Amino acid sequence: MRLIATLPLILATGLAAADIDWHRSALTGSKPDDQILRLTIGNGGKPNVLERWWSGKRVRWLDEAGTMQANDVRGSLVNSSLQFDMNGDGLYDGDDDMNVRWCDTDGDGVPDFQAIVLLPSGWDETKQKYRNAGQFATMRSLDRRGVLWWLDWSKPNFHTACWDTTGTSAWLTNYHGNNDFTKNCFAPHLMDDPRLSWENPFSFFDEDGDGVSDMSVRWATYLPLGEPRFTIPPNLERVHVSYDLDNSSGYGNETSYDLTLQGNWGKVDYSAMPQPIPGFAGNPVFDPCFNHNEWRRLTALLHMDRAKSYDQAFATKWKEWWLTVDEDGDDHRWERVETYFPYRKPDGKPLDLFSVSPLKQDDANPGPSWHPQCDSLGDRGEFDLDNSGGGRLYVGKFDHKLHLYGAEWGVWLVDKDASFQGGWNAQSRESTKPRAKQVGEVVKYTDSDGDGFIDTIAFSYAGNGTVDLTIALKDYARAGEDPQKAEIIDPRALGWKGMHELYLKTASEAWDQAMTIYRAAWKRDLTTPELDKLAASASLRQRQMNAWWITEGVARGLGRRMADLAQRQPAQADAAKACHRSFLAALYTGRTEEAVRILAATP
């Protein structure tokens, strides 16, 4: 049986509107049933509150815009608020409860702003700390498609729903296109100023109009830990800038960032950057429905202006710049390539480059991928710890890859077949690939002379700490030619379009070199079935990734052949070693024609 009630019927029992406790549910009974209550708060006489059981929870819609119809069974998704009694105590806006507010800020009939509030879980046994301090999250969409935060209405739980996908990387929350969102790990009434956020904001940019994001910029301060009140200073202290370099994101691969630059330990004042939210402030008539109305009074947020965001990221004087590149192509997080770390946190101690251990208090040997959101193997990190390079890049002659100018060192934890991942929210809620238990090949990069360019590359093929090959680029210098130096690239000037075009150019050049080397090696019987497959690459990203392994495969195959020759014919040992050294010198300095000539003369 469906019970339908309106407030005038309640008033007929002798209650006055002021006598109603609007924090308390009006539903009868403690178990879900078919009741739908249409109530009126205020003096309008028209029902503007709809309460019912939904997915096992008491819920209540508040008609902020006055569009509720007499036969509605749910509230509006355009301009309304929705309250969940999450803990089943019959009260709204109390411990563990959830509030959702939609807003059409420009009057076009499409919701383009949404706020979600999770209330705290109450005090722990010390009475000084919350068991869970709640959350406050906002989403602003600039694409006029009405897709904002995702909530699974069959089991409403924002803690997990915001990471739901339809498959590999089609995140149901709108981390796609042109959007801004902010998020705090505490409820707004616990904050000194709920306009501020510690992630402030995440901005997503669809630069080519295909509906998915090509670039993201995340601004953040460090998470405040004070309780019971949380104070966020109006200063931003770090930034992540991420690019889909090959522009591969699209249907079936909606999120595919390839490279992230991270600036640390700066100070950007955003106190004069209000971001208005027209029409968001709640109708005061519904104030009695809430214990905490602070967030409903907001007319603007304070956060980095998206129009200034990208330029400001590079204009800021950071203490450090980090670079992380998804070398194995399996990172599909919603916001970036999660960065590798150059040191332990919070103590700053050195890392074990041959470890994939996560950071734990009792673990003395975490590796660069210690952060639980990282790809455990497969990414490359480089670290400019004095900001000598200012977040600029260059393309290495030795590998046709983008490198961080000014980086003192870097490391690539190789995952050649992309067999491992294990990072939180890497593809779906948890990665479908296991987290690596040990490293494979490890490549370390070093700028030994401090000129801003990598000059030494050390390979540990088995990842056991033994260095099997060291390439010292300075040893290959010739008159008027310095093989370690390259043109310095300014991402600030290029923007996403310029970075994408740079990627297309370098990836094509890498492939052209690799195929030239491959064809020369083919004639000398230096190829393998594995190299043959790599040479049959399709997409540009696949060609760019495989180009490295083709040239490396030829170089390592030549090394094995020359070592065998030296063993079988000791008189040829010096010539065999010289042949291999000459080929490496030509390969790692980009002298492709010379490398081909050496292969042609190989015994």
Order of alpha helices (4+ residues) and beta strands (2+ residues): beta-alpha-beta-beta-beta-beta-beta-beta-beta-alpha-beta-beta-beta-beta-beta-beta-beta-alpha-beta-beta-beta-beta-beta-beta-beta-beta-beta-alpha-alpha-alpha-alpha-alpha
